[in-house]
């Protein structure tokens, strides 16, 4: 598993680490993260992508990828 430790400093630039998650059900996982406090992040997507970009409450972006099946 992963452990995330909060920082007392606000985000000031681009993330130095990017996390992509590939769940069995992308849409269900997006809804789960949104219910936990994530928000959709606009990074110039067209809407045709197979992934969804989210950000945590501090603004750190991560992607939920479409199924590999």
Phi and psi restraints in degrees (range 20) as a CNS / XPLOR table:
assign (resid 1 and name C) (resid 2 and name N)
       (resid 2 and name CA) (resid 2 and name C) 1.0 -109.6 20.0 2
assign (resid 2 and name N) (resid 2 and name CA)
       (resid 2 and name C) (resid 3 and name N) 1.0 146.4 20.0 2
assign (resid 2 and name C) (resid 3 and name N)
       (resid 3 and name CA) (resid 3 and name C) 1.0 -120.2 20.0 2
assign (resid 3 and name N) (resid 3 and name CA)
       (resid 3 and name C) (resid 4 and name N) 1.0 127.0 20.0 2
assign (resid 3 and name C) (resid 4 and name N)
       (resid 4 and name CA) (resid 4 and name C) 1.0 -108.6 20.0 2
assign (resid 4 and name N) (resid 4 and name CA)
       (resid 4 and name C) (resid 5 and name N) 1.0 128.3 20.0 2
assign (resid 4 and name C) (resid 5 and name N)
       (resid 5 and name CA) (resid 5 and name C) 1.0 -111.6 20.0 2
assign (resid 5 and name N) (resid 5 and name CA)
       (resid 5 and name C) (resid 6 and name N) 1.0 124.6 20.0 2
assign (resid 5 and name C) (resid 6 and name N)
       (resid 6 and name CA) (resid 6 and name C) 1.0 -63.5 20.0 2
assign (resid 6 and name N) (resid 6 and name CA)
       (resid 6 and name C) (resid 7 and name N) 1.0 148.9 20.0 2
assign (resid 6 and name C) (resid 7 and name N)
       (resid 7 and name CA) (resid 7 and name C) 1.0 -109.4 20.0 2
assign (resid 7 and name N) (resid 7 and name CA)
       (resid 7 and name C) (resid 8 and name N) 1.0 144.9 20.0 2
assign (resid 7 and name C) (resid 8 and name N)
       (resid 8 and name CA) (resid 8 and name C) 1.0 -81.8 20.0 2
assign (resid 8 and name N) (resid 8 and name CA)
       (resid 8 and name C) (resid 9 and name N) 1.0 -8.5 20.0 2
assign (resid 8 and name C) (resid 9 and name N)
       (resid 9 and name CA) (resid 9 and name C) 1.0 -97.4 20.0 2
assign (resid 9 and name N) (resid 9 and name CA)
       (resid 9 and name C) (resid 10 and name N) 1.0 138.0 20.0 2
assign (resid 9 and name C) (resid 10 and name N)
       (resid 10 and name CA) (resid 10 and name C) 1.0 -72.3 20.0 2
assign (resid 10 and name N) (resid 10 and name CA)
       (resid 10 and name C) (resid 11 and name N) 1.0 157.1 20.0 2
assign (resid 10 and name C) (resid 11 and name N)
       (resid 11 and name CA) (resid 11 and name C) 1.0 -66.3 20.0 2
assign (resid 11 and name N) (resid 11 and name CA)
       (resid 11 and name C) (resid 12 and name N) 1.0 131.4 20.0 2
assign (resid 11 and name C) (resid 12 and name N)
       (resid 12 and name CA) (resid 12 and name C) 1.0 -122.4 20.0 2
assign (resid 12 and name N) (resid 12 and name CA)
       (resid 12 and name C) (resid 13 and name N) 1.0 -7.3 20.0 2
assign (resid 12 and name C) (resid 13 and name N)
       (resid 13 and name CA) (resid 13 and name C) 1.0 -157.5 20.0 2
assign (resid 13 and name N) (resid 13 and name CA)
       (resid 13 and name C) (resid 14 and name N) 1.0 -165.7 20.0 2
assign (resid 13 and name C) (resid 14 and name N)
       (resid 14 and name CA) (resid 14 and name C) 1.0 -65.8 20.0 2
assign (resid 14 and name N) (resid 14 and name CA)
       (resid 14 and name C) (resid 15 and name N) 1.0 144.4 20.0 2
assign (resid 14 and name C) (resid 15 and name N)
       (resid 15 and name CA) (resid 15 and name C) 1.0 -60.4 20.0 2
assign (resid 15 and name N) (resid 15 and name CA)
       (resid 15 and name C) (resid 16 and name N) 1.0 140.9 20.0 2
assign (resid 15 and name C) (resid 16 and name N)
       (resid 16 and name CA) (resid 16 and name C) 1.0 -87.3 20.0 2
assign (resid 16 and name N) (resid 16 and name CA)
       (resid 16 and name C) (resid 17 and name N) 1.0 -12.4 20.0 2
assign (resid 16 and name C) (resid 17 and name N)
       (resid 17 and name CA) (resid 17 and name C) 1.0 -134.9 20.0 2
assign (resid 17 and name N) (resid 17 and name CA)
       (resid 17 and name C) (resid 18 and name N) 1.0 135.6 20.0 2
assign (resid 17 and name C) (resid 18 and name N)
       (resid 18 and name CA) (resid 18 and name C) 1.0 -122.9 20.0 2
assign (resid 18 and name N) (resid 18 and name CA)
       (resid 18 and name C) (resid 19 and name N) 1.0 131.3 20.0 2
assign (resid 18 and name C) (resid 19 and name N)
       (resid 19 and name CA) (resid 19 and name C) 1.0 -109.7 20.0 2
assign (resid 19 and name N) (resid 19 and name CA)
       (resid 19 and name C) (resid 20 and name N) 1.0 129.6 20.0 2
assign (resid 19 and name C) (resid 20 and name N)
       (resid 20 and name CA) (resid 20 and name C) 1.0 -112.4 20.0 2
assign (resid 20 and name N) (resid 20 and name CA)
       (resid 20 and name C) (resid 21 and name N) 1.0 132.4 20.0 2
assign (resid 20 and name C) (resid 21 and name N)
       (resid 21 and name CA) (resid 21 and name C) 1.0 -114.7 20.0 2
assign (resid 21 and name N) (resid 21 and name CA)
       (resid 21 and name C) (resid 22 and name N) 1.0 138.4 20.0 2
assign (resid 21 and name C) (resid 22 and name N)
       (resid 22 and name CA) (resid 22 and name C) 1.0 -122.5 20.0 2
assign (resid 22 and name N) (resid 22 and name CA)
       (resid 22 and name C) (resid 23 and name N) 1.0 84.2 20.0 2
assign (resid 22 and name C) (resid 23 and name N)
       (resid 23 and name CA) (resid 23 and name C) 1.0 -79.6 20.0 2
assign (resid 23 and name N) (resid 23 and name CA)
       (resid 23 and name C) (resid 24 and name N) 1.0 168.4 20.0 2
assign (resid 23 and name C) (resid 24 and name N)
       (resid 24 and name CA) (resid 24 and name C) 1.0 -66.4 20.0 2
assign (resid 24 and name N) (resid 24 and name CA)
       (resid 24 and name C) (resid 25 and name N) 1.0 -33.4 20.0 2
assign (resid 24 and name C) (resid 25 and name N)
       (resid 25 and name CA) (resid 25 and name C) 1.0 -128.9 20.0 2
assign (resid 25 and name N) (resid 25 and name CA)
       (resid 25 and name C) (resid 26 and name N) 1.0 96.2 20.0 2
assign (resid 25 and name C) (resid 26 and name N)
       (resid 26 and name CA) (resid 26 and name C) 1.0 -56.1 20.0 2
assign (resid 26 and name N) (resid 26 and name CA)
       (resid 26 and name C) (resid 27 and name N) 1.0 -49.5 20.0 2
assign (resid 26 and name C) (resid 27 and name N)
       (resid 27 and name CA) (resid 27 and name C) 1.0 -63.7 20.0 2
assign (resid 27 and name N) (resid 27 and name CA)
       (resid 27 and name C) (resid 28 and name N) 1.0 -40.3 20.0 2
assign (resid 27 and name C) (resid 28 and name N)
       (resid 28 and name CA) (resid 28 and name C) 1.0 -65.0 20.0 2
assign (resid 28 and name N) (resid 28 and name CA)
       (resid 28 and name C) (resid 29 and name N) 1.0 -38.8 20.0 2
assign (resid 28 and name C) (resid 29 and name N)
       (resid 29 and name CA) (resid 29 and name C) 1.0 -69.3 20.0 2
assign (resid 29 and name N) (resid 29 and name CA)
       (resid 29 and name C) (resid 30 and name N) 1.0 -38.2 20.0 2
assign (resid 29 and name C) (resid 30 and name N)
       (resid 30 and name CA) (resid 30 and name C) 1.0 -59.7 20.0 2
assign (resid 30 and name N) (resid 30 and name CA)
       (resid 30 and name C) (resid 31 and name N) 1.0 -47.4 20.0 2
assign (resid 30 and name C) (resid 31 and name N)
       (resid 31 and name CA) (resid 31 and name C) 1.0 -62.0 20.0 2
assign (resid 31 and name N) (resid 31 and name CA)
       (resid 31 and name C) (resid 32 and name N) 1.0 -38.0 20.0 2
assign (resid 31 and name C) (resid 32 and name N)
       (resid 32 and name CA) (resid 32 and name C) 1.0 -63.1 20.0 2
assign (resid 32 and name N) (resid 32 and name CA)
       (resid 32 and name C) (resid 33 and name N) 1.0 -46.2 20.0 2
assign (resid 32 and name C) (resid 33 and name N)
       (resid 33 and name CA) (resid 33 and name C) 1.0 -65.4 20.0 2
assign (resid 33 and name N) (resid 33 and name CA)
       (resid 33 and name C) (resid 34 and name N) 1.0 -39.1 20.0 2
assign (resid 33 and name C) (resid 34 and name N)
       (resid 34 and name CA) (resid 34 and name C) 1.0 -61.5 20.0 2
assign (resid 34 and name N) (resid 34 and name CA)
       (resid 34 and name C) (resid 35 and name N) 1.0 -39.3 20.0 2
assign (resid 34 and name C) (resid 35 and name N)
       (resid 35 and name CA) (resid 35 and name C) 1.0 -68.7 20.0 2
assign (resid 35 and name N) (resid 35 and name CA)
       (resid 35 and name C) (resid 36 and name N) 1.0 -20.5 20.0 2
assign (resid 35 and name C) (resid 36 and name N)
       (resid 36 and name CA) (resid 36 and name C) 1.0 -92.2 20.0 2
assign (resid 36 and name N) (resid 36 and name CA)
       (resid 36 and name C) (resid 37 and name N) 1.0 0.4 20.0 2
assign (resid 36 and name C) (resid 37 and name N)
       (resid 37 and name CA) (resid 37 and name C) 1.0 114.9 20.0 2
assign (resid 37 and name N) (resid 37 and name CA)
       (resid 37 and name C) (resid 38 and name N) 1.0 -3.3 20.0 2
assign (resid 37 and name C) (resid 38 and name N)
       (resid 38 and name CA) (resid 38 and name C) 1.0 -71.3 20.0 2
assign (resid 38 and name N) (resid 38 and name CA)
       (resid 38 and name C) (resid 39 and name N) 1.0 165.8 20.0 2
assign (resid 38 and name C) (resid 39 and name N)
       (resid 39 and name CA) (resid 39 and name C) 1.0 -137.3 20.0 2
assign (resid 39 and name N) (resid 39 and name CA)
       (resid 39 and name C) (resid 40 and name N) 1.0 157.6 20.0 2
assign (resid 39 and name C) (resid 40 and name N)
       (resid 40 and name CA) (resid 40 and name C) 1.0 -70.4 20.0 2
assign (resid 40 and name N) (resid 40 and name CA)
       (resid 40 and name C) (resid 41 and name N) 1.0 139.9 20.0 2
assign (resid 40 and name C) (resid 41 and name N)
       (resid 41 and name CA) (resid 41 and name C) 1.0 -115.2 20.0 2
assign (resid 41 and name N) (resid 41 and name CA)
       (resid 41 and name C) (resid 42 and name N) 1.0 130.2 20.0 2
assign (resid 41 and name C) (resid 42 and name N)
       (resid 42 and name CA) (resid 42 and name C) 1.0 -93.3 20.0 2
assign (resid 42 and name N) (resid 42 and name CA)
       (resid 42 and name C) (resid 43 and name N) 1.0 109.4 20.0 2
assign (resid 42 and name C) (resid 43 and name N)
       (resid 43 and name CA) (resid 43 and name C) 1.0 -120.0 20.0 2
assign (resid 43 and name N) (resid 43 and name CA)
       (resid 43 and name C) (resid 44 and name N) 1.0 26.8 20.0 2
assign (resid 43 and name C) (resid 44 and name N)
       (resid 44 and name CA) (resid 44 and name C) 1.0 92.5 20.0 2
assign (resid 44 and name N) (resid 44 and name CA)
       (resid 44 and name C) (resid 45 and name N) 1.0 22.1 20.0 2
assign (resid 44 and name C) (resid 45 and name N)
       (resid 45 and name CA) (resid 45 and name C) 1.0 -65.6 20.0 2
assign (resid 45 and name N) (resid 45 and name CA)
       (resid 45 and name C) (resid 46 and name N) 1.0 154.0 20.0 2
assign (resid 45 and name C) (resid 46 and name N)
       (resid 46 and name CA) (resid 46 and name C) 1.0 -94.4 20.0 2
assign (resid 46 and name N) (resid 46 and name CA)
       (resid 46 and name C) (resid 47 and name N) 1.0 -16.9 20.0 2
assign (resid 46 and name C) (resid 47 and name N)
       (resid 47 and name CA) (resid 47 and name C) 1.0 97.5 20.0 2
assign (resid 47 and name N) (resid 47 and name CA)
       (resid 47 and name C) (resid 48 and name N) 1.0 -8.3 20.0 2
assign (resid 47 and name C) (resid 48 and name N)
       (resid 48 and name CA) (resid 48 and name C) 1.0 -96.1 20.0 2
assign (resid 48 and name N) (resid 48 and name CA)
       (resid 48 and name C) (resid 49 and name N) 1.0 -2.8 20.0 2
assign (resid 48 and name C) (resid 49 and name N)
       (resid 49 and name CA) (resid 49 and name C) 1.0 -69.0 20.0 2
assign (resid 49 and name N) (resid 49 and name CA)
       (resid 49 and name C) (resid 50 and name N) 1.0 155.0 20.0 2
assign (resid 49 and name C) (resid 50 and name N)
       (resid 50 and name CA) (resid 50 and name C) 1.0 -90.1 20.0 2
assign (resid 50 and name N) (resid 50 and name CA)
       (resid 50 and name C) (resid 51 and name N) 1.0 5.1 20.0 2
assign (resid 50 and name C) (resid 51 and name N)
       (resid 51 and name CA) (resid 51 and name C) 1.0 -124.3 20.0 2
assign (resid 51 and name N) (resid 51 and name CA)
       (resid 51 and name C) (resid 52 and name N) 1.0 164.0 20.0 2
assign (resid 51 and name C) (resid 52 and name N)
       (resid 52 and name CA) (resid 52 and name C) 1.0 -124.2 20.0 2
assign (resid 52 and name N) (resid 52 and name CA)
       (resid 52 and name C) (resid 53 and name N) 1.0 131.3 20.0 2
assign (resid 52 and name C) (resid 53 and name N)
       (resid 53 and name CA) (resid 53 and name C) 1.0 -95.5 20.0 2
assign (resid 53 and name N) (resid 53 and name CA)
       (resid 53 and name C) (resid 54 and name N) 1.0 125.3 20.0 2
assign (resid 53 and name C) (resid 54 and name N)
       (resid 54 and name CA) (resid 54 and name C) 1.0 -121.0 20.0 2
assign (resid 54 and name N) (resid 54 and name CA)
       (resid 54 and name C) (resid 55 and name N) 1.0 165.8 20.0 2
assign (resid 54 and name C) (resid 55 and name N)
       (resid 55 and name CA) (resid 55 and name C) 1.0 -133.3 20.0 2
assign (resid 55 and name N) (resid 55 and name CA)
       (resid 55 and name C) (resid 56 and name N) 1.0 143.2 20.0 2
assign (resid 55 and name C) (resid 56 and name N)
       (resid 56 and name CA) (resid 56 and name C) 1.0 -75.4 20.0 2
assign (resid 56 and name N) (resid 56 and name CA)
       (resid 56 and name C) (resid 57 and name N) 1.0 174.9 20.0 2
assign (resid 56 and name C) (resid 57 and name N)
       (resid 57 and name CA) (resid 57 and name C) 1.0 -57.9 20.0 2
assign (resid 57 and name N) (resid 57 and name CA)
       (resid 57 and name C) (resid 58 and name N) 1.0 -21.7 20.0 2
assign (resid 57 and name C) (resid 58 and name N)
       (resid 58 and name CA) (resid 58 and name C) 1.0 -92.1 20.0 2
assign (resid 58 and name N) (resid 58 and name CA)
       (resid 58 and name C) (resid 59 and name N) 1.0 -0.7 20.0 2
assign (resid 58 and name C) (resid 59 and name N)
       (resid 59 and name CA) (resid 59 and name C) 1.0 95.0 20.0 2
assign (resid 59 and name N) (resid 59 and name CA)
       (resid 59 and name C) (resid 60 and name N) 1.0 6.9 20.0 2
assign (resid 59 and name C) (resid 60 and name N)
       (resid 60 and name CA) (resid 60 and name C) 1.0 -78.2 20.0 2
assign (resid 60 and name N) (resid 60 and name CA)
       (resid 60 and name C) (resid 61 and name N) 1.0 120.8 20.0 2
assign (resid 60 and name C) (resid 61 and name N)
       (resid 61 and name CA) (resid 61 and name C) 1.0 -81.2 20.0 2
assign (resid 61 and name N) (resid 61 and name CA)
       (resid 61 and name C) (resid 62 and name N) 1.0 148.9 20.0 2
assign (resid 61 and name C) (resid 62 and name N)
       (resid 62 and name CA) (resid 62 and name C) 1.0 -152.6 20.0 2
assign (resid 62 and name N) (resid 62 and name CA)
       (resid 62 and name C) (resid 63 and name N) 1.0 160.5 20.0 2
assign (resid 62 and name C) (resid 63 and name N)
       (resid 63 and name CA) (resid 63 and name C) 1.0 -117.1 20.0 2
assign (resid 63 and name N) (resid 63 and name CA)
       (resid 63 and name C) (resid 64 and name N) 1.0 143.0 20.0 2
assign (resid 63 and name C) (resid 64 and name N)
       (resid 64 and name CA) (resid 64 and name C) 1.0 -107.1 20.0 2
assign (resid 64 and name N) (resid 64 and name CA)
       (resid 64 and name C) (resid 65 and name N) 1.0 111.9 20.0 2
assign (resid 64 and name C) (resid 65 and name N)
       (resid 65 and name CA) (resid 65 and name C) 1.0 -83.9 20.0 2
assign (resid 65 and name N) (resid 65 and name CA)
       (resid 65 and name C) (resid 66 and name N) 1.0 158.5 20.0 2
assign (resid 65 and name C) (resid 66 and name N)
       (resid 66 and name CA) (resid 66 and name C) 1.0 -70.3 20.0 2
assign (resid 66 and name N) (resid 66 and name CA)
       (resid 66 and name C) (resid 67 and name N) 1.0 164.7 20.0 2
assign (resid 66 and name C) (resid 67 and name N)
       (resid 67 and name CA) (resid 67 and name C) 1.0 -60.6 20.0 2
assign (resid 67 and name N) (resid 67 and name CA)
       (resid 67 and name C) (resid 68 and name N) 1.0 146.4 20.0 2
assign (resid 67 and name C) (resid 68 and name N)
       (resid 68 and name CA) (resid 68 and name C) 1.0 -82.1 20.0 2
assign (resid 68 and name N) (resid 68 and name CA)
       (resid 68 and name C) (resid 69 and name N) 1.0 -6.8 20.0 2
